[in-house]
């Protein structure tokens, strides 16, 4: 069952409540009888390993393609430069 954080808008009393997904949200403060508001914070989930971050796929693609592209790019760069220079001159 998930734990939800609540805070009273009148007195500021804050507490956690363990509730099921199908249970209605709490609305009345236990301390003063004021209205409650759910508190939202960061999620305690961490994704570790490859494939979870945008930079994982780019780093693999750029490092893999840069090593193969650098070998392929040198002859390809020379050919267009020579034909481009020849047509321009």
TITORMI-110911 format. One record per atom (N, C-alpha, C): residue in one letter; y negated, x negated, z; atom name. Coordinates in Angstrom, 1 decimal. Example, Ala and Ser with C-alpha at 12.3 -4.5 7.8 and 13.67 -1.06 7.14 Angstrom:
// TITORMI-110911
atom aa=A, north=5.7, east=-13.2, up=7.8, at=N
atom aa=A, north=4.5, east=-12.3, up=7.8, at=CA
atom aa=A, north=3.3, east=-13.2, up=7.8, at=C
atom aa=S, north=2.2, east=-12.8, up=7.1, at=N
atom aa=S, north=1.1, east=-13.7, up=7.1, at=CA
atom aa=S, north=0.0, east=-12.9, up=7.9, at=C
//
This chain:
// TITORMI-110911
atom aa=X, north=1.2, east=-0.8, up=0.0, at=N
atom aa=X, north=0.0, east=0.0, up=0.0, at=CA
atom aa=X, north=-1.2, east=-0.9, up=0.0, at=C
atom aa=X, north=-2.2, east=-0.6, up=-0.8, at=N
atom aa=X, north=-3.4, east=-1.4, up=-0.9, at=CA
atom aa=X, north=-4.3, east=-1.2, up=0.3, at=C
atom aa=X, north=-5.1, east=-2.2, up=0.6, at=N
atom aa=X, north=-6.1, east=-2.1, up=1.7, at=CA
atom aa=X, north=-7.5, east=-2.0, up=1.1, at=C
atom aa=X, north=-8.3, east=-1.0, up=1.5, at=N
atom aa=X, north=-9.6, east=-0.8, up=1.0, at=CA
atom aa=X, north=-10.6, east=-1.1, up=2.1, at=C
atom aa=X, north=-11.8, east=-1.7, up=1.8, at=N
atom aa=X, north=-12.8, east=-2.0, up=2.7, at=CA
atom aa=X, north=-13.9, east=-0.9, up=2.6, at=C
atom aa=X, north=-14.3, east=-0.4, up=3.8, at=N
atom aa=X, north=-15.3, east=0.6, up=3.9, at=CA
atom aa=X, north=-16.4, east=0.1, up=4.8, at=C
atom aa=X, north=-17.6, east=0.7, up=4.5, at=N
atom aa=X, north=-18.8, east=0.4, up=5.4, at=CA
atom aa=X, north=-19.6, east=1.7, up=5.5, at=C
atom aa=X, north=-20.1, east=1.9, up=6.7, at=N
atom aa=X, north=-20.9, east=3.1, up=7.0, at=CA
atom aa=X, north=-22.3, east=2.9, up=6.5, at=C
atom aa=X, north=-22.9, east=3.9, up=5.8, at=N
atom aa=X, north=-24.2, east=3.8, up=5.3, at=CA
atom aa=X, north=-25.3, east=4.0, up=6.5, at=C
atom aa=X, north=-24.9, east=4.6, up=7.6, at=N
atom aa=X, north=-25.8, east=4.9, up=8.7, at=CA
atom aa=X, north=-25.8, east=3.8, up=9.7, at=C
atom aa=X, north=-24.7, east=3.4, up=10.2, at=N
atom aa=X, north=-24.7, east=2.4, up=11.3, at=CA
atom aa=X, north=-24.2, east=1.0, up=10.9, at=C
atom aa=X, north=-23.7, east=0.9, up=9.6, at=N
atom aa=X, north=-23.3, east=-0.4, up=9.2, at=CA
atom aa=X, north=-21.9, east=-0.8, up=9.6, at=C
atom aa=X, north=-21.2, east=0.0, up=10.3, at=N
atom aa=X, north=-19.8, east=-0.3, up=10.8, at=CA
atom aa=X, north=-18.9, east=-0.5, up=9.6, at=C
atom aa=X, north=-18.2, east=-1.7, up=9.6, at=N
atom aa=X, north=-17.3, east=-2.0, up=8.5, at=CA
atom aa=X, north=-15.9, east=-2.2, up=9.0, at=C
atom aa=X, north=-15.0, east=-1.7, up=8.2, at=N
atom aa=X, north=-13.5, east=-1.8, up=8.5, at=CA
atom aa=X, north=-12.7, east=-1.7, up=7.3, at=C
atom aa=X, north=-11.4, east=-2.1, up=7.4, at=N
atom aa=X, north=-10.5, east=-2.0, up=6.4, at=CA
atom aa=X, north=-9.5, east=-0.9, up=6.7, at=C
atom aa=X, north=-9.0, east=-0.2, up=5.6, at=N
atom aa=X, north=-8.1, east=0.9, up=5.8, at=CA
atom aa=X, north=-7.0, east=0.8, up=4.8, at=C
atom aa=X, north=-5.7, east=0.9, up=5.3, at=N
atom aa=X, north=-4.6, east=0.8, up=4.4, at=CA
atom aa=X, north=-4.3, east=2.2, up=3.9, at=C
atom aa=X, north=-4.4, east=2.5, up=2.6, at=N
atom aa=X, north=-4.2, east=3.8, up=2.0, at=CA
atom aa=X, north=-3.3, east=3.7, up=0.8, at=C
atom aa=X, north=-2.6, east=4.8, up=0.5, at=N
atom aa=X, north=-1.8, east=4.9, up=-0.7, at=CA
atom aa=X, north=-2.8, east=5.2, up=-1.9, at=C
atom aa=X, north=-2.3, east=5.1, up=-3.1, at=N
atom aa=X, north=-3.1, east=5.4, up=-4.3, at=CA
atom aa=X, north=-3.4, east=6.8, up=-4.4, at=C
atom aa=X, north=-2.5, east=7.7, up=-3.9, at=N
atom aa=X, north=-2.7, east=9.1, up=-4.0, at=CA
atom aa=X, north=-3.5, east=9.7, up=-2.9, at=C
atom aa=X, north=-3.8, east=9.0, up=-1.8, at=N
atom aa=X, north=-4.6, east=9.5, up=-0.7, at=CA
atom aa=X, north=-6.1, east=9.5, up=-1.1, at=C
atom aa=X, north=-6.8, east=10.5, up=-0.6, at=N
atom aa=X, north=-8.3, east=10.6, up=-0.9, at=CA
atom aa=X, north=-9.0, east=9.5, up=-0.1, at=C
atom aa=X, north=-10.2, east=9.1, up=-0.6, at=N
atom aa=X, north=-11.0, east=8.1, up=0.0, at=CA
atom aa=X, north=-11.6, east=8.6, up=1.3, at=C
atom aa=X, north=-11.8, east=7.7, up=2.3, at=N
atom aa=X, north=-12.4, east=8.1, up=3.5, at=CA
atom aa=X, north=-13.9, east=8.4, up=3.3, at=C
atom aa=X, north=-14.4, east=9.4, up=4.0, at=N
atom aa=X, north=-15.8, east=9.7, up=3.8, at=CA
atom aa=X, north=-16.6, east=9.8, up=5.1, at=C
atom aa=X, north=-16.0, east=9.8, up=6.3, at=N
atom aa=X, north=-16.7, east=10.0, up=7.6, at=CA
atom aa=X, north=-16.4, east=8.7, up=8.4, at=C
atom aa=X, north=-17.5, east=8.1, up=9.0, at=N
atom aa=X, north=-17.4, east=7.0, up=9.8, at=CA
atom aa=X, north=-16.7, east=7.3, up=11.1, at=C
atom aa=X, north=-15.8, east=6.5, up=11.6, at=N
atom aa=X, north=-15.1, east=6.7, up=12.9, at=CA
atom aa=X, north=-16.1, east=6.5, up=14.1, at=C
atom aa=X, north=-17.1, east=5.6, up=13.9, at=N
atom aa=X, north=-18.0, east=5.2, up=15.0, at=CA
atom aa=X, north=-19.1, east=6.2, up=15.2, at=C
atom aa=X, north=-19.8, east=6.6, up=14.1, at=N
atom aa=X, north=-21.0, east=7.4, up=14.3, at=CA
atom aa=X, north=-20.9, east=8.8, up=13.6, at=C
atom aa=X, north=-19.9, east=9.0, up=12.7, at=N
atom aa=X, north=-19.8, east=10.2, up=12.0, at=CA
atom aa=X, north=-20.7, east=10.2, up=10.7, at=C
atom aa=X, north=-21.3, east=9.1, up=10.3, at=N
atom aa=X, north=-22.0, east=9.0, up=9.1, at=CA
atom aa=X, north=-21.1, east=8.9, up=7.9, at=C
atom aa=X, north=-21.7, east=8.8, up=6.7, at=N
atom aa=X, north=-21.0, east=8.7, up=5.5, at=CA
atom aa=X, north=-20.5, east=7.3, up=5.2, at=C
atom aa=X, north=-19.3, east=7.2, up=4.7, at=N
atom aa=X, north=-18.7, east=5.9, up=4.3, at=CA
atom aa=X, north=-18.9, east=5.6, up=2.9, at=C
atom aa=X, north=-18.9, east=4.3, up=2.5, at=N
atom aa=X, north=-18.9, east=3.8, up=1.2, at=CA
atom aa=X, north=-17.9, east=2.7, up=1.0, at=C
atom aa=X, north=-17.1, east=2.8, up=-0.1, at=N
atom aa=X, north=-16.2, east=1.7, up=-0.4, at=CA
atom aa=X, north=-16.9, east=0.4, up=-0.7, at=C
atom aa=X, north=-16.4, east=-0.7, up=-0.2, at=N
atom aa=X, north=-16.9, east=-2.0, up=-0.5, at=CA
atom aa=X, north=-16.0, east=-2.6, up=-1.6, at=C
atom aa=X, north=-16.6, east=-3.2, up=-2.6, at=N
atom aa=X, north=-15.9, east=-3.8, up=-3.7, at=CA
atom aa=X, north=-16.2, east=-5.3, up=-3.6, at=C
atom aa=X, north=-15.2, east=-6.1, up=-3.7, at=N
atom aa=X, north=-15.3, east=-7.6, up=-3.7, at=CA
atom aa=X, north=-14.5, east=-8.2, up=-4.8, at=C
atom aa=X, north=-14.4, east=-9.5, up=-4.7, at=N
atom aa=X, north=-13.6, east=-10.2, up=-5.7, at=CA
atom aa=X, north=-12.1, east=-10.0, up=-5.5, at=C
atom aa=X, north=-11.4, east=-10.0, up=-6.5, at=N
atom aa=X, north=-10.0, east=-9.8, up=-6.5, at=CA
atom aa=X, north=-9.3, east=-11.1, up=-6.2, at=C
atom aa=X, north=-8.3, east=-11.0, up=-5.3, at=N
atom aa=X, north=-7.6, east=-12.2, up=-4.9, at=CA
atom aa=X, north=-6.4, east=-12.6, up=-5.8, at=C
atom aa=X, north=-6.7, east=-12.6, up=-7.1, at=N
atom aa=X, north=-5.6, east=-13.0, up=-8.0, at=CA
atom aa=X, north=-6.1, east=-14.2, up=-8.8, at=C
atom aa=X, north=-5.2, east=-15.2, up=-8.9, at=N
atom aa=X, north=-5.5, east=-16.4, up=-9.6, at=CA
atom aa=X, north=-4.4, east=-16.6, up=-10.7, at=C
atom aa=X, north=-4.8, east=-16.8, up=-12.0, at=N
atom aa=X, north=-3.9, east=-17.0, up=-13.1, at=CA
atom aa=X, north=-3.9, east=-18.5, up=-13.3, at=C
atom aa=X, north=-2.7, east=-19.1, up=-13.1, at=N
atom aa=X, north=-2.6, east=-20.5, up=-13.3, at=CA
atom aa=X, north=-1.6, east=-20.8, up=-14.4, at=C
atom aa=X, north=-1.7, east=-21.9, up=-15.0, at=N
atom aa=X, north=-0.8, east=-22.2, up=-16.1, at=CA
atom aa=X, north=-1.5, east=-22.1, up=-17.5, at=C
atom aa=X, north=-0.8, east=-22.5, up=-18.5, at=N
atom aa=X, north=-1.4, east=-22.4, up=-19.8, at=CA
atom aa=X, north=-1.3, east=-21.0, up=-20.4, at=C
atom aa=X, north=-2.3, east=-20.7, up=-21.2, at=N
atom aa=X, north=-2.3, east=-19.4, up=-21.9, at=CA
atom aa=X, north=-3.1, east=-18.4, up=-21.2, at=C
atom aa=X, north=-3.7, east=-18.6, up=-20.1, at=N
atom aa=X, north=-4.5, east=-17.6, up=-19.4, at=CA
atom aa=X, north=-6.0, east=-17.8, up=-19.6, at=C
atom aa=X, north=-6.4, east=-18.9, up=-20.0, at=N
atom aa=X, north=-7.8, east=-19.2, up=-20.2, at=CA
atom aa=X, north=-8.2, east=-19.4, up=-21.7, at=C
atom aa=X, north=-9.4, east=-19.0, up=-22.1, at=N
atom aa=X, north=-9.8, east=-19.1, up=-23.5, at=CA
atom aa=X, north=-9.8, east=-20.6, up=-23.9, at=C
atom aa=X, north=-10.1, east=-21.5, up=-23.0, at=N
atom aa=X, north=-10.2, east=-22.9, up=-23.3, at=CA
atom aa=X, north=-8.8, east=-23.5, up=-23.5, at=C
atom aa=X, north=-7.7, east=-22.9, up=-23.0, at=N
atom aa=X, north=-6.4, east=-23.4, up=-23.2, at=CA
atom aa=X, north=-6.0, east=-23.4, up=-24.6, at=C
atom aa=X, north=-6.2, east=-22.3, up=-25.3, at=N
atom aa=X, north=-5.8, east=-22.2, up=-26.7, at=CA
atom aa=X, north=-6.7, east=-23.0, up=-27.6, at=C
atom aa=X, north=-8.0, east=-23.1, up=-27.3, at=N
atom aa=X, north=-8.9, east=-23.9, up=-28.1, at=CA
atom aa=X, north=-8.7, east=-25.4, up=-27.9, at=C
atom aa=X, north=-8.4, east=-25.8, up=-26.7, at=N
atom aa=X, north=-8.1, east=-27.2, up=-26.4, at=CA
atom aa=X, north=-6.9, east=-27.7, up=-27.2, at=C
atom aa=X, north=-5.9, east=-26.9, up=-27.2, at=N
atom aa=X, north=-4.6, east=-27.2, up=-27.9, at=CA
atom aa=X, north=-4.8, east=-27.2, up=-29.4, at=C
atom aa=X, north=-5.6, east=-26.2, up=-29.8, at=N
atom aa=X, north=-5.8, east=-26.1, up=-31.3, at=CA
atom aa=X, north=-6.8, east=-27.2, up=-31.7, at=C
atom aa=X, north=-7.8, east=-27.5, up=-31.0, at=N
atom aa=X, north=-8.7, east=-28.5, up=-31.4, at=CA
atom aa=X, north=-8.1, east=-29.9, up=-31.3, at=C
atom aa=X, north=-7.4, east=-30.2, up=-30.2, at=N
atom aa=X, north=-6.8, east=-31.5, up=-30.1, at=CA
atom aa=X, north=-5.7, east=-31.7, up=-31.1, at=C
atom aa=X, north=-4.9, east=-30.7, up=-31.4, at=N
atom aa=X, north=-3.8, east=-30.8, up=-32.4, at=CA
atom aa=X, north=-4.4, east=-30.8, up=-33.8, at=C
atom aa=X, north=-5.4, east=-30.0, up=-34.1, at=N
atom aa=X, north=-5.9, east=-29.9, up=-35.4, at=CA
atom aa=X, north=-6.9, east=-31.1, up=-35.7, at=C
atom aa=X, north=-7.5, east=-31.6, up=-34.6, at=N
atom aa=X, north=-8.4, east=-32.8, up=-34.8, at=CA
atom aa=X, north=-7.6, east=-34.0, up=-35.2, at=C
atom aa=X, north=-6.5, east=-34.2, up=-34.6, at=N
atom aa=X, north=-5.7, east=-35.4, up=-34.9, at=CA
atom aa=X, north=-5.1, east=-35.3, up=-36.3, at=C
atom aa=X, north=-4.7, east=-34.1, up=-36.7, at=N
atom aa=X, north=-4.1, east=-33.9, up=-38.1, at=CA
atom aa=X, north=-5.3, east=-33.7, up=-39.1, at=C
atom aa=X, north=-6.4, east=-33.1, up=-38.6, at=N
atom aa=X, north=-7.5, east=-32.9, up=-39.5, at=CA
atom aa=X, north=-8.2, east=-34.2, up=-39.8, at=C
atom aa=X, north=-8.3, east=-35.1, up=-38.8, at=N
atom aa=X, north=-9.0, east=-36.4, up=-39.0, at=CA
atom aa=X, north=-8.2, east=-37.2, up=-40.0, at=C
atom aa=X, north=-6.9, east=-37.1, up=-40.0, at=N
atom aa=X, north=-6.1, east=-37.8, up=-41.1, at=CA
atom aa=X, north=-6.3, east=-37.1, up=-42.4, at=C
atom aa=X, north=-6.3, east=-35.8, up=-42.4, at=N
atom aa=X, north=-6.5, east=-35.1, up=-43.7, at=CA
atom aa=X, north=-8.0, east=-35.0, up=-44.1, at=C
atom aa=X, north=-8.9, east=-35.1, up=-43.2, at=N
atom aa=X, north=-10.3, east=-34.9, up=-43.5, at=CA
atom aa=X, north=-10.8, east=-36.2, up=-44.2, at=C
atom aa=X, north=-10.3, east=-37.3, up=-43.9, at=N
atom aa=X, north=-10.9, east=-38.5, up=-44.5, at=CA
atom aa=X, north=-10.6, east=-38.6, up=-46.0, at=C
atom aa=X, north=-9.4, east=-38.3, up=-46.5, at=N
atom aa=X, north=-9.2, east=-38.3, up=-48.0, at=CA
atom aa=X, north=-10.0, east=-37.1, up=-48.6, at=C
atom aa=X, north=-10.0, east=-36.0, up=-47.9, at=N
atom aa=X, north=-10.6, east=-34.8, up=-48.5, at=CA
atom aa=X, north=-12.1, east=-35.0, up=-48.5, at=C
atom aa=X, north=-12.7, east=-35.7, up=-47.5, at=N
atom aa=X, north=-14.1, east=-35.9, up=-47.5, at=CA
atom aa=X, north=-14.5, east=-36.9, up=-48.6, at=C
atom aa=X, north=-13.7, east=-37.8, up=-48.9, at=N
atom aa=X, north=-14.0, east=-38.8, up=-49.9, at=CA
atom aa=X, north=-14.0, east=-38.2, up=-51.3, at=C
atom aa=X, north=-13.0, east=-37.3, up=-51.5, at=N
atom aa=X, north=-12.9, east=-36.7, up=-52.8, at=CA
atom aa=X, north=-14.1, east=-35.8, up=-53.2, at=C
atom aa=X, north=-14.5, east=-34.9, up=-52.3, at=N
atom aa=X, north=-15.7, east=-34.1, up=-52.7, at=CA
atom aa=X, north=-17.0, east=-34.9, up=-52.7, at=C
atom aa=X, north=-17.1, east=-35.9, up=-51.9, at=N
atom aa=X, north=-18.3, east=-36.7, up=-51.9, at=CA
atom aa=X, north=-18.4, east=-37.5, up=-53.3, at=C
atom aa=X, north=-17.2, east=-38.0, up=-53.8, at=N
atom aa=X, north=-17.2, east=-38.7, up=-55.0, at=CA
atom aa=X, north=-17.5, east=-37.7, up=-56.2, at=C
atom aa=X, north=-16.9, east=-36.5, up=-56.2, at=N
atom aa=X, north=-17.1, east=-35.6, up=-57.2, at=CA
atom aa=X, north=-18.5, east=-35.0, up=-57.1, at=C
atom aa=X, north=-19.0, east=-34.8, up=-55.9, at=N
atom aa=X, north=-20.4, east=-34.3, up=-55.7, at=CA
atom aa=X, north=-21.4, east=-35.3, up=-56.1, at=C
atom aa=X, north=-21.2, east=-36.6, up=-55.9, at=N
atom aa=X, north=-22.1, east=-37.6, up=-56.3, at=CA
atom aa=X, north=-22.1, east=-37.8, up=-57.8, at=C
atom aa=X, north=-20.8, east=-37.7, up=-58.3, at=N
atom aa=X, north=-20.7, east=-37.9, up=-59.8, at=CA
atom aa=X, north=-21.4, east=-36.8, up=-60.6, at=C
atom aa=X, north=-21.3, east=-35.5, up=-60.1, at=N
atom aa=X, north=-21.9, east=-34.4, up=-60.7, at=CA
atom aa=X, north=-23.5, east=-34.4, up=-60.6, at=C
atom aa=X, north=-23.9, east=-34.9, up=-59.4, at=N
atom aa=X, north=-25.3, east=-34.9, up=-59.1, at=CA
atom aa=X, north=-26.0, east=-36.1, up=-59.9, at=C
atom aa=X, north=-25.3, east=-37.2, up=-60.1, at=N
atom aa=X, north=-25.9, east=-38.3, up=-60.7, at=CA
atom aa=X, north=-26.0, east=-38.3, up=-62.2, at=C
//
